[in-house]
Amino acid sequence: MNAHSSIIFSPKDPIVFAYFPGKLTSYNYVTKSLKTCDVTSNITFLTTQVSCHPIENRLLYASSINTLSCIQYNNNYRTDPVYTTKEDCIVFGTYSPDKNSIFINHYCGGCCMYDQSTKLYSTLLKNLCDNTVAVDFHPYRPILAMLIDTGEVQYWNYKTKEIVAHIHTNNNNALITYPNVTQRLTFSPNGEKLAIALTDKCLVLNVLQSNLVIIYWLFKHYKIPRELIKHILQKYILTSESYNPNLAEFMGT
């Protein structure tokens, strides 16, 4: 296994994978069996991430700088292309929990969501100058957390392609080097926390909770003015972190 390998656990089998361009190693930690296979790879830079399909025996990786492919590890490690672009820009792809959407990160820092059923993609950018460093999907809500190289964390509703909230992590204006071979943010298993690795520190943030929807509708039922509702909810949200929420979009998550 190379020191720059990207590793990931299978969500359905007792297997951990280690991927380095051209090589995939799988280790079954129940049977203690180890297997290494050659896989298609035409890239020259270090990969950042690989991604396991949530229910199928497939592993997503960048097989070239313009192609995402999947490895069917229960079918003699067969490799098939999933997404191809004319531009030489793909760094990695990540399966969403809904099994259909794929987040794609570009070498230039841009990103998009690709729908496998419609074959359409949508750009996710709050600002044109945003450079995406790392992403993670919420385990059960339609939320994608995105870390920008400035240290800003953005929450997106990946079904509506709208931003839900964003927070500045006070990164002392130190840009996070891109591309990066490490996974710099991840949701906790219950989805209530988000861990972030910045240039000079690590943070654990509280995630915006969807139970605010209930509070919102109770306030509205008793005819409390909308601006006052918004002010109260923002105070609730901002208790521990400086979020800037899009309340209309947040209500859908």
N, C-alpha and C positions, 0 to 999 in steps of 0.2 A: 504494500500500500504506500502511495506517495504521500509526502508530508502536506501536499496541497490538495489532497483528495476531498471531495464533498461527500458527506455521509448523511444517511437518512434511514429511519426505521420504516418498515412496511406497516401500514395501518391494519392489515388483516392477517399477516403471517409472522411467525417468530424469526424474522430475518432483518438484518441490518445490511445496508448497501454502502459501498464506498466507490465513488466514481472519479476517475482521472481520465482526461481525454484519450479515448481509444481502449480503455480498460474498465470493466465493471467487476467488482468483487462482491460476492454475497456470502454472508456468514449466518448460518442457522444456529442460534444460540441454545436450541433445545437438543438437536442432534449433534451439535459441535462440528458440523460439516462446513467446509470452506470451498468456494468455487470462484475461479477467475475466468472471464471470457473477453475476447476481443470484440469490440463494437465499432460501428462506423463513426469516424470522427475526422473532420477536416478543418479543425480550428487550431490556431497557434497561440491563443492566450488561455490563461487559466480559467476554468469555469467557476461560476460563483455558487450555483445551486442545481440540485436535481429535485424532482418532485414525484411522489408516488400518487397514482390514481386512488381516490378514496375507497373504491370497492373492487376495482379490477386489478389484475396482476400486470400492471403496466407502470413503467418508469419514464418520466419525461425529461429530456435533456437537449442541449444545443449540439446537434451533430455537425453543424457548420455555422458560419456567421450569418447565413440567411435561411437556415432551416431548423425547426424544432422537430425532433423525432421521439418515438416511444419505443422502449425495449419491452417486449413481452417475455418476461422472465420465466413463465411456465410453458413457453412454447419455443424451446431451444434458443432462447434469447434473440428471437427474431426482431429486427428493427424496421419500423415503418415511419415515413414522414407524416407529420401532423399539420404543420404550418410552414409555408414558404413565402418569403418576400423577395422582391427584386433588390432591395437595399442590403448591403453588407453591414448589418447592425445588431443582430440578435445576440444577447448575452445569456439569458435564461428564461424559462417558462415555469409557471406554477399552476397546478390544478386548483380550482376552487372546490369548496365542499359540496356545491350543487352538481358536481361531476360533469358539467357541460362547459363552463367558462374556463378560460386559461388566461392568466396574467402574463404578459410578455414584456420583458425589460430590454431596452435597446442600449447599445454600446455608448451612444451619445447622451444617455441619461433619460431619454424619453420612454414612454410606456403606453400600453394599450391593453384592452380586454378583447379577447377573441372568443366568439361564440361558435362552438364546433357544429351545432345543428344548422345555423343559418350561414356559416362561413363568412360572417361579417365581423369587423373589429371597430372598436371605439377608443379614441384617444382619451387618456385620463391625465389632464394637466391643469393645475390651478393657475400656474404662471408659465409662460413660454420658456423662462430661464431655469425652471425646476429640473434638477438632476436627481433621479430616483436611485437610492442606494440599496434599499431592501424593502420587502413587503411581507405581510402575513395576512391570512384570512382568519376572521373570527370563526370559532368552531361551530357556531350554530346560527348566528345572525348574518344578514347579507352585507357585512362590513369588511372592507379591505383597509388595513393600516399600511401607510406608505411613509417611509423615512426619506426625507430630502437631504441632500448633502450639506445644507445649511443648519441641520439639526431640527428642522420643522417636521412634525408628525401630522400627517393628514389622514382623516377617516373618510372613506368613500363608500357610498351605497353602490356596490358593483352591479346591481340589477338595474337601477335607474341611471347609472353613470353620473351621479351628482355627488358633490362633496357634502359630507355631513358635518364635519367639524375639523378644526386644525389647532395645533398648539405649538408654541415656540419653546424649545427646551433649554434656552440660554446656553448655547454652545460656545460662548466666548468668541463668536465670529470665526471659529476654526472650521474650515471645510473638511468634510469627511472624504477621504481619498476614494476615487471611483475609477475603474471598477474595483470591487472588493471581493475577496474569496471567502469572507465570513458572513454568517447570517446575523444581522445586526438588530433585529427585533423579532419578538415572538409573543403571541397571546398565551396566557396561562390556560390549562386544560378546561377550566370552567368559564373562561372568557371574561373574567372580571378584572384581570390585570394585563398590562402590556409592558414587557421588559425591553429596554433599549440600550444598545451599546454605542456611545458617542465616541468622539476622538479622545477625550480625557476622562470620561466617567461613564458609569452605568446608572440607569434610572428604572424604577418600576412605577408606572402610572396606573391610576384607577381608570377603567374604561367607562365611557358614558353608558348609563344603564337604561334599558328600554322601559323600565317600570315608570319612567317619567310620563309616558303616554297616559297612564291611568290618572296621574296627578293632573295632567293638562285637561283631560276631559271632565274631571270633577270640578275644576275651577270654571271651565266653560259652562258646565251645567248650571252652576250657581251664578252665571252672568257676571263674572268678574271681568273687567275690561281686558281686552287682548294685550295691550301694552303692559299692564300690570302682571298678567300671567307670564309674559315673556321675561319681565324683570325678575320675577320670583324664581322661575325655572333657571335662568342664567345664574342667579345667586346660588341655587342648589347645585348646579353643575360645577360652578367655579369654587366649590368648597375647598378642594385640595389641589386643583390644577387650573391653569389659565387657558381654558378652552374658549374657542370662538365658534359657537355652534350655529348651524343652519337649522333652526328649530323645525321648520316646515318639512325638510328632508329627514331630519332625525326621527320624527314621529313615525316614519315608515320602516324603521329598523328595529 
